[in-house]
């Protein structure tokens, strides 16, 4: 009888463990499915917003204005040389084209390398991670032209690793005699963001630089005095994006991820980019 009782207990324990194991297996399976679904939901944004522009041969002229291009010594715009080809293939022909594209690399949505203003490092010196990150957008379009955006706009709203984008409602020059109006950061605001540090800084304006300022920057570096906003970021190897399009579409959005990866050009001082923003 004792052996029979022991056998019954053994069978009962074995059955109990099987039930427990089955329960755990079902639990893990269901949980795994939920985790996988959650992961999928995270990867699939609700909306994708394109901050790039259509690259045409006259794009730099439209963004800068031909007179301003010439004033800076940039006589050439973009140039596309398309080479058509055709080959005999059996009983027919196959045709297509290849092309050489010559770009003005700061005419249109683009990113600056540190060597754009004389610091060490081209585009290839940036890590891939610096072109991707959480995005914070600030509407500064009501500020007057110049380095007028104060540090208070950003205080307690930006964290380490954020990508910061300002919307200035930039309007390209409508006349050869009218220089572009530019709104950009105060030197104090640029230094504040660079010291956090943010991952990258972006603007829809023609440039982060601006000569329309009543308060010159006092600094030991000639570069800091001439182009203080470039100096603040590029001296710390923080990428600068300029001339971005469609930024107004981001103003009411939350939970955004910016992706703006350029061609990995050795020692490149800048390159056109087609940035996109994933909205979750």
C-alpha atoms as one frame of an Amber mdcrd trajectory, in Angstrom:
protein
   0.000   0.000   0.000   2.842   2.347   0.837   4.430   1.775  -2.563   1.085
   2.316  -4.265   0.622   5.611  -2.368   4.143   6.714  -3.305   3.433   5.946
  -6.973   0.223   7.972  -6.810   2.063  10.940  -5.261   4.814  10.646  -7.868
   2.245  10.632 -10.685   0.416  13.582  -9.089   3.650  15.584  -8.706   4.640
  14.810 -12.274   1.198  15.874 -13.500   1.376  19.080 -11.450   4.775  19.970
 -12.879   3.513  19.325 -16.387   0.624  21.713 -15.765   3.035  24.335 -14.368
   5.413  23.953 -17.304   2.532  24.140 -19.783   1.197  27.269 -18.056   4.631
  28.901 -18.160   5.048  27.986 -21.813   1.666  29.495 -22.712   2.432  32.582
 -20.598   5.829  33.090 -22.242   4.332  32.563 -25.683   1.568  35.097 -25.101
   3.942  37.571 -23.479   6.401  37.095 -26.306   3.678  37.827 -28.828   2.759
  40.999 -26.981   6.369  42.086 -26.769   6.833  41.396 -30.463   3.703  43.366
 -31.309   4.848  46.228 -29.111   8.236  46.204 -30.805   6.540  46.234 -34.205
   4.284  49.105 -33.170   7.343  51.079 -32.053   9.114  50.552 -35.372   6.077
  51.569 -37.415   5.588  55.351 -36.992   2.192  56.990 -37.299   3.618  59.442
 -39.809   6.822  60.103 -41.768   7.609  63.740 -42.625  10.146  64.573 -45.328
  12.416  67.548 -44.519  14.356  67.247 -47.766  13.846  69.133 -51.000  13.737
  68.168 -54.656  17.316  68.448 -55.908  17.389  70.374 -59.189  20.154  72.136
 -61.054  18.905  75.541 -59.855  18.302  74.554 -56.212  21.250  76.576 -54.790
  20.107  79.678 -56.676  16.582  79.328 -55.298  17.771  78.905 -51.707  20.609
  81.453 -51.684  19.794  83.757 -54.565  22.245  84.102 -57.472  23.659  87.437
 -56.260  24.465  86.047 -52.834  26.084  82.991 -54.411  28.298  85.264 -56.508
  29.091  87.497 -53.532  30.539  84.474 -51.713  32.459  83.398 -54.823  30.283
  80.405 -55.744  29.858  80.848 -59.477  28.697  77.286 -60.192  25.320  75.828
 -59.355  24.384  72.138 -59.663  25.025  70.339 -62.931  23.568  67.018 -64.076
  25.254  65.190 -66.951  23.106  62.257 -68.021  24.753  59.700 -70.314  22.314
  57.524 -72.250  23.388  54.064 -73.354  22.064  51.259 -75.508  23.276  47.684
 -75.984  22.347  44.948 -78.424  20.963  41.947 -76.494  20.064  38.912 -78.586
  17.186  39.886 -80.797  16.586  43.256 -79.181  18.147  46.231 -77.453  18.466
  47.312 -73.832  18.721  51.025 -73.072  19.144  53.174 -69.985  21.323  55.888
 -68.527  24.028  56.675 -65.989  24.935  60.167 -64.840  27.474  62.464 -63.242
  25.942  64.779 -60.642  27.823  67.912 -59.580  26.394  69.465 -56.417  26.958
  72.670 -54.527  27.044  70.901 -51.182  25.565  73.747 -49.088  22.709  74.638
 -51.437  19.590  72.869 -50.185  18.965  70.749 -47.073  22.454  69.775 -45.931
  24.681  69.017 -42.936  27.959  70.772 -42.058  31.180  69.025 -41.111  33.564
  70.618 -38.567  36.022  71.554 -41.329  33.341  73.779 -42.897  34.667  76.558
 -40.654  38.221  75.328 -40.162  37.967  72.711 -37.407  39.455  69.245 -37.705
  37.162  66.581 -39.114  34.958  66.085 -42.133  31.627  64.329 -42.433  33.447
  61.025 -42.035  34.543  62.050 -38.532  30.951  61.905 -37.245  29.592  58.662
 -35.869  26.440  57.335 -37.505  24.569  57.803 -34.214  25.011  61.595 -34.414
  22.650  61.759 -37.386  19.795  59.960 -35.591  17.987  60.853 -32.381  14.945
  62.198 -30.539  13.802  65.522 -31.974  12.698  68.699 -30.180  11.185  71.449
 -32.366  10.882  75.114 -31.381   8.918  77.805 -33.227  11.061  80.969 -33.128
   9.486  82.647 -36.166   8.186  85.614 -34.129  11.665  86.782 -33.110  13.289
  89.592 -35.117  16.111  88.932 -37.533  19.544  88.455 -36.035  20.978  86.359
 -33.196  17.829  86.966 -31.212  16.595  83.578 -29.950  17.311  83.605 -26.189
  18.477  80.725 -24.034  15.167  80.766 -22.122  13.455  79.168 -25.128  15.359
  75.942 -24.444  15.949  75.844 -20.699  14.540  72.741 -18.996  13.139  71.542
 -22.341  16.199  69.876 -23.887  18.132  66.832 -22.714  21.503  65.314 -23.524
  21.343  63.514 -26.855  18.368  65.472 -28.232  18.406  66.862 -31.754  17.126
  70.458 -31.677  15.371  72.069 -34.647  14.232  75.688 -34.861  11.510  76.897
 -37.215  12.208  80.452 -38.435   9.773  80.538 -41.377  12.686  81.306 -43.675
  11.740  82.934 -46.980  14.362  82.836 -49.768  15.325  86.204 -51.307  12.609
  87.488 -53.640  14.890  90.022 -55.256  18.563  90.178 -56.169  18.807  93.360
 -54.099  17.214  91.858 -50.974  19.491  89.818 -48.700  17.856  86.901 -46.872
  16.385  87.689 -43.481  17.725  85.305 -40.867  16.645  84.415 -37.348  19.128
  82.410 -35.335  20.320  81.677 -31.810  21.916  84.107 -29.449  25.482  83.156
 -28.664  24.409  82.310 -25.117  21.673  79.965 -26.387  24.086  78.211 -28.758
  26.609  77.701 -25.972  23.892  76.401 -23.655  22.757  73.760 -26.169  26.320
  72.789 -27.096  27.292  72.288 -23.461  24.325  70.006 -22.656  25.386  68.584
 -25.216  22.719  68.109 -27.853  23.377  65.604 -30.616  22.746  67.963 -33.567
  21.282  71.398 -34.310  18.950  72.125 -37.236  17.250  75.108 -38.851  15.031
  75.825 -41.826  16.971  79.048 -42.411  19.597  79.622 -45.052  22.251  79.521
 -42.318  22.780  79.504 -38.551  25.145  82.437 -39.132  23.838  85.993 -39.185
  25.550  89.359 -39.590  22.490  91.396 -38.577  23.491  91.812 -34.941  23.876
  94.780 -32.649  25.806  92.782 -30.023  29.129  91.449 -31.331  30.519  88.317
 -29.689  33.608  88.811 -27.558  35.965  85.857 -27.929  39.636  85.051 -28.380
  38.928  83.094 -31.571  38.412  84.934 -34.844  36.057  82.127 -35.913  33.982
  82.584 -32.751  33.668  86.308 -33.446  32.837  85.856 -37.146  30.524  82.825
 -37.010  29.768  82.211 -33.326  26.922  79.731 -33.805  28.965  77.566 -36.151
  31.805  77.819 -33.632  29.647  76.742 -30.688  28.546  73.519 -32.377  31.235
  72.552 -34.877  34.109  73.158 -32.454  32.462  70.420 -30.358  31.818  68.190
 -33.401  28.024  68.685 -33.181  26.476  68.484 -36.689  24.580  71.487 -38.037
  21.697  71.028 -40.493  20.569  74.041 -42.526  17.892  74.862 -45.127  15.506
  72.077 -44.061  12.063  72.002 -45.700   8.527  71.363 -44.383   9.495  72.158
 -40.776   6.100  73.800 -40.167   4.536  70.321 -40.381   6.327  69.346 -37.172
   5.119  72.175 -34.915   2.175  70.332 -33.343   3.883  66.935 -33.201   5.270
  65.004 -30.236   7.434  61.873 -29.892   9.601  62.373 -32.964  12.773  60.718
 -34.206  15.046  62.584 -36.655  17.129  60.701 -39.247  19.492  62.729 -41.437
  22.333  60.532 -42.700  24.528  62.089 -45.433  26.902  60.375 -47.839  30.031
  59.367 -45.944  32.441  61.581 -47.897  36.064  61.594 -46.765  36.946  65.037
 -45.365  33.622  66.379 -46.672  32.792  69.840 -45.287  29.101  69.302 -45.995
  26.625  67.346 -48.100  23.014  67.422 -49.211  20.710  65.291 -47.052  17.143
  64.086 -47.267  16.206  64.055 -43.587  13.030  62.397 -42.420  11.173  62.599
 -39.123   9.336  59.565 -37.753   6.328  60.588 -35.669   5.092  58.078 -33.067
